[in-house]
């Protein structure tokens, strides 16, 4: 249903370096580059995550309450993705762990902010 998401950056080169390394942990790479906009994913036929300077020319800022969640197929990948974000200078917003009850529909997630302050979540639904 979602084709792509896009967050703002004030430093496209720095953002590209952060996301190249971060998405590399899950085997995703750049799938689209147009001017200063860059998007990562597994293919253009799948949802992608992108960054760019704001269209209006104003400084990029984070949305209060805005978050983008990226689905993972294992808890280990959630852990690795969150750890990589921290190693790249991201800010922890909630270490990986189960939110709610453990079980078949357990919600396992780690939250962080990127270098521009955008909030992301890596998550897995299901048993360990």
Secondary structure, 3 states (H helix, E strand, C coil): CCCEEEEECCCHHHHHHHHHHHHHCCCCEEEEEECCEEEEECCCCCCEEEEECCCCCCCCCCCCCCCEEEECCCHHHHHHHHHHHHHCCCEEEEEEEEECCCCCCCEEEEEEECCCCCEEEEEEECCC
